[in-house]
Amino acid sequence: MINKILYLAVIFVLNMSAVFGIEPPLRLTKTDVLRTWVHPSILAQPDMVEEIQELEKQEITDNRIPDGPFTPSPTEIELAFLQHVRELSETKGQPVTLQISTSLSGFVFQGVPFVSAAKGTHHVSFVDGGFDGLCDEGSLKYVEGDCFETLNHLAGKVDAIYVDRFENSLNPIQHQKFLRLVQRLLKPGRKAFFVSHSFASNDLYEWTRKQMETTDDLYPGFAEHTTSAFRITSGDKRCSPPATTASIRRPLDGEKTSVEFRREEKPGDQTKVSVITTEFLENMFSPEIYRRVFGKQISLTLSDTFYIGTNGKRADGPWDADKMFAAAIVQKTAAPPAGQIARPTLMGRLYAHRNLVLCATAVGMVAAWQLYVKMADGQEGSNTHTSLSAFTSSVR
C-alpha cells in the first residue's frame, strides 16, 4: 500500500491553485458552523470553543508543504460526517464511529469527541502507523495495524465510518475487499463517508474519461503514470503551471500501488525552477467512478457523490484543476423488521437456485430426446411391418 508520502506528493502536485504564504480561513470552527456539529454543552464553554479553533489552526499549519503552499483539506465531507455524528448522538445516544486513514491526518478524529461531549466511542485506524505519542483517551480508541485484520471486533457495531484518503492506496481487488469490510462493520441502515484524491492532471482526467467511454472497467482510474509539477520562483513571487502526465497505463487489477518522487532544483540568476516528478501506481476516483463501483454493490447504496475543490467546498460539474478530491456517501441496506422478511419473487427463487434449475432442465431435455427417439424407432418399425405384409400378400 502507498504510505503517507503519497499524500504529501499528491497534495503538492494537485494544489496548483494554492496561494503561497496565505493561510486558509477557518471553515469547520467558524462560530456559525460550530453550532451545526459541536455539542451544546461544549458550545457554552468559551475555553472549549477556543480549543477547537486552535486544533483546526494547527491542522492547517501541519498541512503546509515546507517552503510551499498551505494544502487544502476536504472540509465539505469532514463537516458532513461530523454533522451526521451529531445527529446520531441526539437520536441514538452514544454512537460508535470509526475513521480509517492511511496516516495521521485530517480534523475528524480530533473533532468527534466534541460532537457528543465524549459520550460515544470513536475508533481511529491509521494503517501506516503514526501512533507515536498517542494513546487511548476518553472516547478516542486507536487501532494500529492492517484494518483488514484489526477491526473484526467491531463487526456490526459501527454507526458511522469515515474513510479518509485511503482508497487511493488500494488496487481494485483490495478495494472490493475493503468495501466488504465496510459493509461488515456497519450496522444496518448506517452510513459511510469516503473521500479520496482525484486526478493529478488534465492528462489523467482525459485518459480516465476515455477509459470510461470505451470500456466497462469498474476502476478506470487505476493507473500507473509519471506526473511532473513545476514551481517557478522569482523574488517573492511564485507560481505553479499545470502539472503534466506521461506514460499512462492500466495495470493488472492485482498490482500493488506505489509512489516514488524526486525533486530537482534549477537555479537561475533571478528565477528558480523546482521540478517535482512523481511515479505513481494508484487508484484515482471521481463521482462517476464511485457511481460505477457502488452501482455493483448489493448492500451499500450510494446516497451522494461529488468533487471537493481546493477551497474545501463541494464542487459540482466535470473535473477541472480546482477539483482536488472526490467524495461519496453510502448507506448500508437496512435489514427488514422481524416477522416482515420479504418473500423472494419466482424469478428470484429461480436465480437463487439457478444451478439446480439448469441441471433439471438438462435432464428433462435428455429424457425428452430419448422419448422422441424411441417413438421414432417404433413408428419406423410399424411402417416396415405393414410394407412386408403387403408384399407377402401380393406374392401369394
HELIX and SHEET records of a PDB file:
HELIX    1   1 LYS A    4  LEU A   14  1                                  11    
HELIX    2   2 THR A   31  LEU A   34  1                                   4    
HELIX    3   3 PRO A   40  LEU A   43  1                                   4    
HELIX    4   4 PRO A   46  ASP A   62  1                                  17    
HELIX    5   5 THR A   75  LYS A   92  1                                  18    
HELIX    6   6 VAL A  108  GLY A  111  1                                   4    
HELIX    7   7 VAL A  112  PHE A  114  5                                   3    
HELIX    8   8 CYS A  147  THR A  150  1                                   4    
HELIX    9   9 ASN A  152  LEU A  154  5                                   3    
HELIX   10  10 GLU A  167  SER A  169  5                                   3    
HELIX   11  11 PRO A  172  LEU A  185  1                                  14    
HELIX   12  12 ASN A  202  THR A  214  1                                  13    
HELIX   13  13 PRO A  287  GLY A  295  1                                   9    
HELIX   14  14 LEU A  346  ALA A  352  1                                   7    
HELIX   15  15 ARG A  354  VAL A  395  1                                  42    
SHEET    1   A 8 LEU A 140  GLU A 144  0                                        
SHEET    2   A 8 THR A 121  PHE A 126  1                                        
SHEET    3   A 8 VAL A  96  SER A 101  1                                        
SHEET    4   A 8 VAL A 158  ASP A 164  1                                        
SHEET    5   A 8 LEU A 186  HIS A 197  1                                        
SHEET    6   A 8 LYS A 323  LYS A 332 -1                                        
SHEET    7   A 8 LEU A 300  GLY A 309 -1                                        
SHEET    8   A 8 ARG A 314  ALA A 315 -1                                        
SHEET    1   B 3 LYS A 237  CYS A 239  0                                        
SHEET    2   B 3 PHE A 222  SER A 234 -1                                        
SHEET    3   B 3 THR A 244  ARG A 249 -1                                        
SHEET    1   C 4 LYS A 237  CYS A 239  0                                        
SHEET    2   C 4 PHE A 222  SER A 234 -1                                        
SHEET    3   C 4 THR A 271  ASN A 283 -1                                        
SHEET    4   C 4 SER A 258  PRO A 267 -1                                        
END                                                                             
